[in-house]
């Protein structure tokens, strides 16, 4: 017989470039997932920066502030005891990626870039 695993999938009301608000909703969702007995919590794409940040996505400040929020999440003891991932932009070798960051007990386990990107905007795309 296998083990039962509870997964929490969150659809959060994130605001573009409102890092403080976005961080607080992420922490709250992690705490709710833990309360409900989830072992893994996943959230929306680019949940730290907000999905519709448009051209701001390409600015270095956006990436910097996203990492500042990530550091706060890594330090927050309320986020310990559950495997979770968050979405944020990551710059590597001067290329910007839309990534998932997988975290457990204050340590980054995996940074996974999105592989299939949309062609043009959010609608009428080929993927």
Order of alpha helices (4+ residues) and beta strands (2+ residues): beta-alpha-beta-alpha-beta-beta-beta
